[in-house]
Amino acid sequence: MLGHLKSGISRRMALAGGIALAALIAQDAQARSVEDTKASGTIRIGIQGDNCPWGCINSSGAADGYDSDMGKAFANYLGVKAEFVPLAVANRIPALTTDKVDVLFATMGMTAERAKSIQYSQPYAANQMSVVGPVDMDLSAPEKLAGHVFGVPRAASQDTALTAVAPSGTEIRRFDDDAATIQALLSGQVEAVGGNQFYINRIETAAPGKYKVQLPLVEHYNGVGTRLGEQDWNQTVNAFLDEFMKSPEYKAIYNKWMNMDPPKYPATMEGISYSVQK
């Protein structure tokens, strides 16, 4: 009887495994190709929903910011309409890998670790990460971070950068997105934050004269995110960037949102490939 029981369990496990594998294959098969997207007439673009000037939803309920303008230009390049999907920081990669969006124009800081989960394009923006803290607190060196409480958006580039330099005794609290991180600072839940180059502008608007950039962490480059192995998306995005980034329109968008000219981007980055490797 025990043998029959084990045999039954084995058959059920094998069946369950087969169903799971079939579901996985079906999920992969459902991911839209570039041609599928063109045929549908709409591209689903993931952006951040709360992080202007990078990406946000404005008071009219429309997508806005640098990534929104870049996404619209990409949609025009494909000859389709742009449908923007606002995403929290931690939800960006899952939304892409589960086919909720076709591409990510979502402040995707390019790191070797993330490159294991998504395919990056060539860089199309630069972003300085820094510690922002009270003007009367000295956080100007990594060793001075010990004993203080910091906030970061969970799994964001500043999370990685701050965690890498924080000495023992530093407390890092992680929040769902940029808005929640900044609110945590303003409400006293944390003493300082790890933020991108525009945090200080947003914080200064809410609390004039109380905070300053204390410690530069790292300069990141942002790339468009597509699914691993999807050569059609990766090649199409890179072809668009090759063409568009030479245009006056690209420089105008960069000037509009970054208040500076586009930087010179690195031709290569260690641990990150800009194209699908065969």
C-alpha positions in Angstrom: 0.0 0.0 0.0 2.9 2.3 0.8 4.3 1.6 -2.6 1.0 2.6 -4.3 0.9 5.8 -2.1 4.5 6.7 -3.2 3.6 6.0 -6.8 0.5 8.2 -6.6 2.5 11.0 -5.0 5.2 10.7 -7.7 2.6 10.8 -10.5 1.0 13.9 -9.0 4.3 15.6 -8.5 5.3 14.8 -12.1 1.9 16.1 -13.3 2.2 19.3 -11.2 5.7 19.8 -12.5 4.5 19.3 -16.1 1.7 21.8 -15.5 4.1 24.4 -14.0 6.5 23.9 -16.9 3.7 24.3 -19.4 2.5 27.5 -17.6 6.1 28.9 -17.8 6.4 28.1 -21.5 3.0 29.6 -22.1 4.0 32.8 -20.2 7.2 33.1 -22.3 5.1 32.5 -25.5 2.8 35.3 -24.5 5.5 38.0 -24.3 4.9 40.3 -27.2 7.4 40.7 -30.0 8.2 44.0 -31.7 6.0 42.9 -34.7 3.2 41.9 -32.3 3.3 45.4 -30.8 3.3 47.1 -34.2 0.3 45.0 -35.2 -1.6 46.0 -32.0 -0.9 49.7 -32.6 0.1 50.3 -29.0 3.3 49.9 -27.0 3.2 49.4 -23.2 6.0 51.4 -21.6 6.8 51.1 -18.0 7.8 54.3 -16.3 8.2 55.5 -12.7 4.9 57.0 -11.5 6.3 59.4 -8.8 9.8 60.5 -9.8 9.7 63.7 -11.9 11.6 65.0 -13.7 12.5 61.4 -14.6 9.1 59.9 -14.8 5.8 60.7 -13.1 2.0 61.0 -13.5 1.1 64.7 -13.6 -1.9 66.5 -12.1 -3.9 65.8 -15.3 -3.3 62.1 -15.0 -0.9 61.9 -17.9 2.6 60.5 -18.0 5.3 63.2 -17.8 9.0 63.7 -17.4 12.2 62.8 -19.3 11.4 59.1 -19.6 7.9 59.8 -20.8 9.2 62.1 -23.6 11.8 59.4 -24.6 9.0 56.8 -24.5 6.8 58.9 -26.8 9.7 59.3 -29.2 10.2 55.6 -29.3 6.5 55.0 -29.9 6.7 57.5 -32.8 9.7 55.6 -34.2 7.7 52.4 -34.2 4.6 54.1 -35.6 2.4 53.2 -32.6 0.7 54.9 -29.7 2.4 54.9 -26.2 0.5 53.4 -23.3 2.4 54.3 -20.1 2.2 52.0 -17.1 3.4 53.7 -13.8 5.5 51.5 -11.7 7.0 51.6 -8.2 10.8 51.0 -8.1 10.6 47.4 -6.8 7.9 46.5 -9.4 9.8 47.6 -12.6 11.6 44.3 -13.4 8.7 42.0 -12.4 6.4 44.0 -14.6 8.8 43.5 -17.5 9.5 39.8 -17.0 5.8 38.9 -16.5 4.9 40.8 -19.8 2.9 43.6 -18.1 5.0 46.0 -20.2 6.9 45.7 -23.4 9.9 47.9 -22.4 11.1 50.0 -19.4 11.9 53.6 -19.7 12.0 53.8 -15.9 15.2 55.3 -14.6 16.8 51.9 -14.9 20.3 52.5 -13.4 22.7 50.2 -15.2 24.3 47.7 -12.8 26.0 44.3 -13.4 23.6 42.7 -10.9 20.5 43.9 -12.7 21.9 42.9 -16.0 21.4 39.3 -14.8 17.6 39.9 -14.8 17.1 42.3 -17.8 18.7 43.2 -21.1 20.0 46.8 -21.1 20.2 49.1 -24.2 23.0 51.5 -24.6 22.9 54.4 -22.0 20.5 57.3 -22.7 20.8 59.3 -19.5 23.2 59.9 -16.6 22.1 60.1 -12.9 24.3 61.1 -9.9 23.4 59.3 -6.6 24.2 61.1 -3.4 23.4 61.2 0.3 21.1 64.1 1.2 20.9 65.1 4.8 20.4 68.0 7.3 22.6 71.1 6.8 23.7 70.8 10.5 24.8 67.1 10.2 28.1 66.0 8.9 27.7 63.0 6.5 30.5 64.0 4.2 32.4 60.7 4.3 31.3 57.0 4.5 32.7 56.6 8.1 30.5 59.4 9.3 27.3 57.5 8.3 27.5 55.1 11.3 24.9 55.7 14.0 22.5 57.4 11.6 19.3 56.3 10.0 18.9 56.5 6.2 16.0 56.0 3.8 16.2 54.6 0.2 13.8 53.3 -2.4 13.9 49.5 -2.1 16.1 47.9 -4.8 17.0 51.3 -6.4 20.5 52.2 -7.5 20.9 54.4 -4.5 20.0 51.5 -2.3 22.9 49.5 -3.8 25.3 52.4 -3.7 24.6 53.4 -0.1 24.6 49.8 1.2 28.0 49.3 -0.4 29.7 52.1 1.5 27.7 52.2 4.8 29.9 51.1 7.8 28.7 48.9 10.6 26.2 50.7 12.8 24.4 52.4 9.9 20.7 51.7 9.7 19.1 51.7 6.2 15.3 51.7 5.9 13.8 50.8 2.6 10.6 52.2 1.1 8.5 51.4 -1.9 9.4 54.4 -4.1 11.0 57.8 -4.2 8.0 59.7 -2.9 7.7 57.5 0.2 11.5 57.9 0.8 11.4 61.7 0.6 8.3 61.7 2.8 10.1 59.5 5.4 12.8 62.2 5.6 10.4 65.1 5.9 8.3 63.3 8.6 11.3 62.4 10.7 11.2 58.6 10.1 14.8 58.8 8.8 17.6 61.3 9.2 18.9 61.4 5.7 18.3 59.7 2.3 20.1 58.2 -0.6 18.7 59.9 -3.7 19.2 60.8 -7.3 20.4 64.2 -8.6 16.9 65.7 -8.3 16.0 64.7 -4.7 17.5 67.9 -3.4 15.2 70.0 -5.6 12.1 68.2 -4.4 13.2 68.3 -0.7 14.2 72.0 -1.0 10.7 72.8 -2.2 9.1 71.1 0.8 11.7 72.2 3.4 13.7 75.2 2.2 17.2 75.6 3.6 17.1 72.5 5.8 18.9 69.9 3.7 21.9 69.6 1.4 23.8 67.1 -0.7 26.3 65.6 1.7 28.1 62.7 0.0 28.3 61.8 -3.7 27.9 58.0 -4.0 28.1 57.0 -7.7 27.2 58.3 -11.1 24.9 55.8 -12.8 23.8 55.6 -16.4 20.3 54.7 -17.3 19.4 52.2 -20.1 16.2 51.0 -21.6 15.2 47.6 -20.1 13.9 44.7 -22.3 13.6 41.0 -21.5 16.7 38.7 -21.6 17.2 37.0 -24.9 14.7 39.1 -26.9 17.0 40.3 -29.7 14.2 42.0 -31.6 13.4 44.4 -28.8 17.0 45.0 -27.9 18.1 45.7 -31.5 15.1 48.0 -32.1 15.7 50.0 -29.0 19.4 50.5 -29.8 18.6 51.4 -33.4 16.1 54.0 -32.2 18.7 55.4 -29.7 21.4 55.5 -32.3 19.2 57.6 -34.6 17.4 59.7 -32.0 20.3 60.7 -29.8 21.9 62.4 -32.8 18.9 64.7 -33.3 18.2 68.2 -32.0 15.0 66.8 -30.4 16.9 64.5 -28.1 19.1 67.4 -26.9 16.0 69.6 -26.4 14.4 66.9 -24.3 17.6 66.4 -22.2 17.9 70.2 -21.7 14.2 70.5 -20.8 14.3 67.9 -18.0 17.9 67.7 -16.9 18.8 71.4 -17.2 22.1 70.4 -18.9 23.4 69.1 -22.2 23.6 65.3 -22.7 26.8 63.8 -21.4 29.3 61.6 -23.3 28.2 58.0 -22.6 30.7 55.1 -22.0 31.2 52.8 -25.0 31.3 49.8 -22.7 30.5 49.1 -19.0 32.0 46.3 -17.0 29.6 43.4 -16.5 26.9 44.9 -18.7 26.3 44.2 -22.4 24.3 46.7 -24.4 23.2 44.0 -26.9 21.9 40.4 -26.7 24.8 38.0 -26.8 24.3 35.1 -29.2 
